[in-house]
Structures are given as structure tokens and as C-alpha cells.
């Protein structure tokens, strides 16, 4: 089972080509679910699990995996489905999101599938567990639902979006008031975090839920005669999104003479070392892991200082 991820290094070549690979699994029923392979460290049989007092209702307990203590989240219960019953045959998917490692209890792992982001669509705006999806796709004519893991984790440990008053008192941040930024992300949780944090700086926030929508917004502004570098302080983009990922979005921005001088920040929950290499490859100006309000302020300060120097 661990061998399912042996060739992850080769998969880095897909990024920047608007492609992704997903790990498909089930949560007890027939419906197939998935998460991006780049978030996955390994797939293993559930080790001996210890229960914790006062734990969140979606957390089954903790396990020790090679000296690291990891919470085990019942992914089925977390998205509103029937809870799974863990036993010695159970499978966990060990993942890293936003610099934290956790294990998700699942009903069984299927396989890895290589897709083009254009084949991945936003979920329909209906009730139920669609609330916990970032996207949907079809594999072998079967619907596959891609889970918004950031939302699942935010409900277990809420993110703090507050900025200390002493940071807000920095005079350079006064120049942020009234400026505009574009935030592109398929996760409603990530967009809320950006909106709440950047709003404290007096910035006006525009949002788009995927790279193609973000690119179309930028082009529409340019078509209307707006000078984008005057209009926008910067663009924040997630890496993985339906229809067009953040790497392709950045490439498209750099290839359009009206957009190419925009300051673009890759804002993602994927691992830092991998993204630093991709930032250089596709031409982003900066990289920031998600859910770090003070680091977000640092990026804004750095950008304002650049304006000061010109």
C-alpha cells in the first residue's frame, strides 16, 4: 500500500502544465472521493490508536508513526456522512496541510489518477456535503468528489486571522488603505482568511474561485483600459484549483503584456521547498504558506516598500 506513492518525485513535472494527480478513496459507501497527491505523505494500515479525552467529535484518537504523534480524523464524519468504525484493517492517509501533519481515516484507498485541471469542475451549488468539496471530476464515467480538506481542518482547529495591534500601527501599512488585491482560491476557508486578514489593513479585496475566473477578471479590467499595476497592489493565487491552476495562471499573466508586471504571490498549503522551486520556474514574485496572518502582513509590507523605492 505504501508503494502507491513511490513515484511522487516524478509527479512534480506535471505542475506548471495545468495537470494534477489525485488519490481516490471511499468512505464506506460507493461514492468515490479524492485529494491531491502532493498533500499525501503515505498510505498505511491504521497503527494502534490511543483515545484522547475532550477530543473533537471528528477526531478518533492519536497514533504514533515513526516517532511522530498524529491526530486521526474520521473524514467521513467530518464531512457529514456516517462515522467509520476503526479496526485493525482500517486505512489512514497521512497528509501535510499548512505545515501540519495529520492522518485521515478512510474506508479504503482506490488508486492514483492523472488529470488535466480543465477536467476538474467546481461543485454544484447545492446543499449537503457539497459544502465540503472544492471540485468534482469524472474518472471512468464515475463521479469523484474532491474534498476541501482546509475546511475540514478549520472546523477542528479554527484559524486565527487577527493581527496584533502593534503590527497594524506600522506607518507603512497606512499606504495599504484603499489599495486593491485579487485573491484566487477554490477554498472558501482560504478566501475568508485572506479577506479577514487583509481587511484589517483597509485593503479592498476581489476574489475568484479558480485560475480561469481570475485570469478573465484581469483581462476584463485590462480590456476596460485600466492599468493593472496601478489598480492592484498584488495577486494572491492558490496552487491547485479547478479549470486552471495557480502555476498556469501565473504563466498566463507573464505572457500578457498588459498583466506581466503584476506582483504575484503563490499562497498555498503545499510544501514550502517544492513551491519555492515552482515559484522560480513559473515566475511568481513571492511564496507564502496559508493561514499565517503575520506573514501575510510581511508580504504586504515588502510590496509597499518596493513601491517606496521606485
C-alpha positions as CSV (number, residue, x, y, z in Angstrom):
1,X,0.0,0.0,0.0
2,X,2.9,2.4,0.8
3,X,4.2,1.8,-2.7
4,X,1.2,3.7,-4.2
5,X,3.2,6.9,-3.7
6,X,6.7,5.7,-4.7
7,X,6.9,7.9,-7.8
8,X,5.8,11.2,-6.3
9,X,9.0,12.8,-7.4
10,X,8.2,12.2,-11.0
11,X,4.8,14.0,-10.5
12,X,6.4,17.4,-9.9
13,X,6.9,17.5,-13.7
14,X,3.1,17.8,-14.0
15,X,2.9,21.1,-12.2
16,X,3.0,24.1,-14.4
17,X,1.3,22.1,-17.2
18,X,-2.2,22.5,-15.6
19,X,-2.2,18.9,-14.6
20,X,-2.6,17.1,-11.2
21,X,-2.8,13.7,-9.7
22,X,-5.4,12.7,-7.2
23,X,-5.6,9.8,-4.8
24,X,-9.0,8.3,-4.9
25,X,-10.6,6.5,-1.9
26,X,-14.0,5.6,-0.5
27,X,-15.6,6.5,2.9
28,X,-17.8,3.5,3.5
29,X,-20.3,3.8,0.6
30,X,-20.0,3.6,-3.1
31,X,-19.2,7.3,-3.7
32,X,-15.6,8.0,-4.6
33,X,-13.6,10.9,-3.1
34,X,-10.2,12.3,-3.7
35,X,-7.4,14.6,-2.5
36,X,-4.4,15.9,-4.4
37,X,-1.4,13.5,-4.3
38,X,1.0,16.4,-3.4
39,X,-0.7,16.7,0.0
40,X,-0.2,13.0,0.8
41,X,2.9,11.7,2.6
42,X,1.9,8.0,2.8
43,X,-1.0,5.5,2.9
44,X,-0.7,2.9,5.7
45,X,-2.7,0.5,7.8
46,X,-4.1,2.1,11.0
47,X,-1.5,1.6,13.8
48,X,-2.6,1.1,17.4
49,X,-4.7,4.2,18.2
50,X,-5.0,6.0,21.6
51,X,-8.2,7.8,22.5
52,X,-8.0,11.3,23.8
53,X,-10.3,12.9,26.4
54,X,-12.2,16.1,25.3
55,X,-11.3,15.5,21.6
56,X,-13.2,17.0,18.7
57,X,-16.1,14.8,17.6
58,X,-14.4,14.1,14.2
59,X,-11.1,13.0,15.8
60,X,-10.9,9.3,16.6
61,X,-7.7,9.5,18.6
62,X,-4.0,9.7,18.0
63,X,-1.4,7.3,16.6
64,X,2.4,7.2,16.8
65,X,4.0,6.9,13.4
66,X,7.8,6.7,13.4
67,X,8.1,8.8,16.5
68,X,5.5,11.4,15.4
69,X,2.2,11.7,17.2
70,X,-0.6,12.3,14.7
71,X,-4.3,13.0,15.2
72,X,-6.6,10.6,13.3
73,X,-9.6,12.4,11.7
74,X,-12.7,10.4,10.6
75,X,-13.0,12.0,7.2
76,X,-16.5,10.5,6.7
77,X,-17.9,12.0,9.9
78,X,-16.1,15.3,9.3
79,X,-18.0,15.9,6.1
80,X,-21.4,14.9,7.5
81,X,-21.5,11.2,6.5
82,X,-21.9,8.1,8.7
83,X,-18.9,7.7,11.0
84,X,-16.4,5.0,10.2
85,X,-15.7,2.2,12.7
86,X,-11.9,1.9,13.0
87,X,-10.4,-1.6,13.3
88,X,-7.1,-3.4,12.6
89,X,-7.9,-3.5,8.8
90,X,-8.6,0.3,8.6
91,X,-6.6,2.5,6.3
92,X,-5.2,6.0,7.0
93,X,-4.0,8.6,4.6
94,X,-1.2,10.7,6.2
95,X,-1.2,14.3,4.8
96,X,0.5,17.6,5.3
97,X,-1.5,20.8,5.1
98,X,-0.3,24.3,6.0
99,X,2.8,22.9,7.9
100,X,0.7,20.4,10.0
101,X,0.6,16.6,9.6
102,X,-2.5,14.6,10.3
103,X,-4.0,11.2,9.4
104,X,-7.4,10.7,7.8
105,X,-9.3,7.5,8.4
106,X,-10.9,6.3,5.2
107,X,-12.9,3.3,4.1
108,X,-10.3,2.1,1.5
109,X,-7.8,3.6,-1.0
110,X,-8.5,3.0,-4.7
111,X,-5.7,4.4,-6.9
112,X,-3.9,7.4,-8.2
113,X,-5.3,9.1,-11.4
114,X,-3.6,11.7,-13.6
115,X,-5.9,14.5,-14.8
116,X,-5.9,17.9,-16.5
117,X,-7.3,20.7,-14.3
118,X,-9.6,21.5,-17.2
119,X,-11.4,18.2,-16.5
120,X,-12.0,19.3,-12.9
121,X,-15.1,21.4,-12.3
122,X,-16.3,23.4,-9.3
123,X,-19.0,21.6,-7.3
124,X,-22.7,22.4,-8.0
125,X,-24.2,24.9,-5.6
126,X,-26.5,22.6,-3.8
127,X,-26.9,21.6,-0.1
128,X,-25.4,18.7,1.7
129,X,-21.7,17.7,1.6
130,X,-21.1,19.9,-1.5
131,X,-20.2,22.3,1.3
132,X,-17.1,20.2,1.9
133,X,-16.0,19.9,-1.7
134,X,-13.6,22.1,-3.7
135,X,-14.3,20.4,-7.0
136,X,-15.7,17.3,-8.8
137,X,-14.5,15.3,-11.8
138,X,-15.2,12.1,-13.6
139,X,-13.0,9.0,-13.7
140,X,-14.1,6.0,-15.8
141,X,-17.5,7.7,-16.1
142,X,-17.9,7.8,-12.3
143,X,-18.3,11.0,-10.3
144,X,-15.3,11.7,-8.0
145,X,-15.7,14.4,-5.3
146,X,-12.5,16.3,-4.3
147,X,-12.7,17.2,-0.6
148,X,-11.9,20.7,0.8
149,X,-9.5,19.4,3.5
150,X,-8.7,23.0,4.6
151,X,-12.4,23.4,5.6
152,X,-12.4,20.1,7.5
153,X,-9.3,21.1,9.4
154,X,-10.5,24.6,10.1
155,X,-13.6,23.2,11.8
156,X,-11.5,21.1,14.1
157,X,-8.9,23.8,14.9
158,X,-10.2,27.2,13.8
159,X,-7.7,29.5,12.2
160,X,-6.8,32.8,13.9
161,X,-6.9,35.7,11.4
162,X,-6.2,38.5,13.9
163,X,-3.2,40.8,13.5
164,X,-1.6,42.2,16.7
165,X,-2.3,46.0,17.2
166,X,1.4,46.8,17.2
167,X,1.7,45.4,13.7
168,X,-1.2,47.4,12.5
169,X,0.4,50.5,13.9
170,X,3.3,50.3,11.4
171,X,3.1,53.6,9.4
172,X,4.0,51.9,6.1
173,X,0.7,49.9,6.3
174,X,-1.3,53.2,6.2
175,X,-0.4,53.2,2.4
176,X,-2.3,49.9,2.0
177,X,-5.6,51.5,2.8
178,X,-7.8,51.8,-0.2
179,X,-5.5,49.7,-2.4
180,X,-6.9,46.6,-4.2
181,X,-5.8,43.0,-4.3
182,X,-7.1,39.9,-6.2
183,X,-7.3,36.7,-4.2
184,X,-7.7,33.5,-6.3
185,X,-8.6,30.2,-4.5
186,X,-11.1,27.4,-4.7
187,X,-11.3,27.0,-0.9
188,X,-13.9,29.2,0.8
189,X,-12.0,28.9,4.0
190,X,-8.8,30.2,2.4
191,X,-10.6,33.1,0.8
192,X,-12.3,34.0,4.1
193,X,-8.9,34.0,5.8
194,X,-7.4,36.3,3.2
195,X,-10.5,38.6,3.3
196,X,-10.5,38.8,7.1
197,X,-6.7,39.4,7.5
198,X,-6.3,41.8,4.6
199,X,-9.4,43.7,5.5
200,X,-7.8,44.7,8.7
201,X,-5.3,46.6,6.6
202,X,-8.0,48.5,4.8
203,X,-7.4,46.7,1.5
204,X,-10.2,46.2,-1.0
205,X,-10.5,42.5,-1.8
206,X,-11.6,41.0,-5.2
207,X,-12.0,37.2,-5.2
208,X,-12.1,34.4,-7.8
209,X,-12.7,30.7,-7.2
210,X,-10.4,29.3,-9.8
211,X,-7.5,30.4,-12.0
212,X,-9.5,30.8,-15.2
213,X,-12.0,33.1,-13.5
214,X,-9.1,35.1,-12.0
215,X,-7.5,35.4,-15.4
216,X,-10.7,36.5,-17.0
217,X,-11.2,39.2,-14.3
218,X,-7.7,40.6,-15.0
219,X,-8.2,40.6,-18.8
220,X,-11.6,42.3,-18.4
221,X,-10.0,45.1,-16.4
222,X,-7.3,45.4,-18.9
223,X,-9.8,45.5,-21.8
224,X,-11.6,48.3,-20.0
225,X,-8.4,50.3,-20.2
226,X,-7.3,50.0,-16.6
227,X,-3.6,49.9,-15.8
228,X,-3.3,46.8,-13.8
229,X,-0.2,47.7,-11.9
230,X,-1.9,50.9,-10.7
231,X,-5.2,49.1,-9.9
232,X,-3.8,46.1,-8.0
233,X,-1.2,46.0,-5.2
234,X,-0.8,42.3,-5.9
235,X,-2.4,39.0,-6.8
236,X,-2.6,36.1,-4.4
237,X,-3.1,32.7,-6.0
238,X,-3.6,29.2,-4.7
239,X,-1.6,26.4,-6.5
240,X,-4.3,23.8,-7.1
241,X,-7.6,24.9,-8.5
242,X,-10.3,23.6,-11.0
243,X,-10.0,24.6,-14.7
244,X,-6.7,26.4,-14.3
245,X,-4.1,26.0,-11.5
246,X,-2.1,28.9,-10.0
247,X,1.1,28.0,-11.8
248,X,-0.7,28.2,-15.2
249,X,-2.4,31.4,-14.1
250,X,1.0,33.0,-13.3
251,X,2.4,31.8,-16.7
252,X,-0.6,33.4,-18.5
253,X,-0.1,36.6,-16.5
254,X,3.6,36.8,-17.5
255,X,2.7,36.2,-21.2
256,X,0.2,39.0,-21.5
257,X,2.0,42.4,-21.9
258,X,-0.9,44.2,-20.0
259,X,-0.6,41.9,-17.0
260,X,3.0,40.7,-16.9
261,X,4.3,43.3,-14.4
262,X,1.7,42.4,-11.7
263,X,3.2,41.2,-8.4
264,X,2.0,37.6,-7.9
265,X,2.2,35.7,-4.6
266,X,1.7,31.9,-4.6
267,X,-0.4,31.3,-1.4
268,X,-0.8,27.6,-0.9
269,X,-1.0,24.8,1.6
270,X,1.5,22.7,-0.4
271,X,5.0,22.1,1.0
272,X,7.4,25.0,1.0
273,X,10.5,23.5,-0.6
274,X,8.6,22.3,-3.6
275,X,6.8,25.6,-4.1
276,X,10.0,27.7,-3.8
277,X,11.3,25.8,-6.9
278,X,8.0,26.3,-8.7
279,X,7.9,30.0,-7.9
280,X,11.1,30.4,-9.8
281,X,10.0,28.2,-12.7
282,X,6.7,30.0,-13.4
283,X,7.7,33.5,-12.4
284,X,5.9,34.2,-9.1
285,X,7.3,37.1,-7.1
286,X,6.8,35.5,-3.7
287,X,5.6,32.4,-1.9
288,X,3.6,32.1,1.3
289,X,2.1,29.1,3.2
290,X,-1.5,29.6,4.1
291,X,-3.0,30.6,7.4
292,X,-0.2,32.8,8.7
293,X,-1.7,36.2,9.2
294,X,1.5,37.9,10.4
295,X,3.5,36.6,7.4
296,X,0.7,37.9,5.2
297,X,1.3,41.3,6.7
298,X,5.1,40.9,6.0
299,X,4.3,40.3,2.3
300,X,2.1,43.4,2.1
301,X,4.9,45.5,3.9
302,X,7.5,44.2,1.5
303,X,5.4,45.1,-1.5
304,X,4.7,48.6,-0.2
305,X,8.4,49.2,0.4
306,X,9.1,48.2,-3.2
307,X,6.7,50.9,-4.3
308,X,8.5,53.4,-2.0
309,X,11.8,52.6,-3.7
310,X,10.6,53.4,-7.2
